[in-house]
Amino acid sequence: MHERIEINPDIMMGKPVIRGTRIPVELLLRKLSEGASAADLLDAYPRLTTEDVHAALRYAADMLAHETILIQPAA
């Protein structure tokens, strides 16, 4: 499903990373949320591709789409 994202307990303590790197998806998302552009990320991390940045965004969206929210009734 996410061919560019890898989860391996031996890499970054099992956090999702861009396959073949130690670059966590979380780091890319955080940088983007702080105003970095995809071009900024590609400059900062030469092993990244535009497709990797898009894969990180897709991965985050997919994780949120499958999130279960439990609502407790008001007391």
BELVEN-V79077 format. One record per backbone hydrogen bond with DSSP energy under -0.5 kcal/mol. NH is the residue of the N-H (numbers start at 1). CO is the residue of the C=O. Records with the same first field share a line. If there is no record, write none. Layout:
NH: CO ; CO
//
This chain:
3: 1
5: 2
6: 17
11: 8
12: 10
14: 8 ; 11
15: 12
17: 6
18: 23
19: 4
21: 18
24: 22
25: 16
28: 24
29: 25
30: 26
31: 27
32: 28
33: 29
34: 30
35: 32
36: 31
41: 37
42: 38
43: 39
44: 40
45: 41
48: 45
53: 49
54: 50
55: 51
56: 52
57: 53
58: 54
59: 55
60: 56
61: 57
62: 58
63: 59
64: 60
65: 61
66: 62
67: 64
69: 67
70: 68
71: 69
72: 70
//
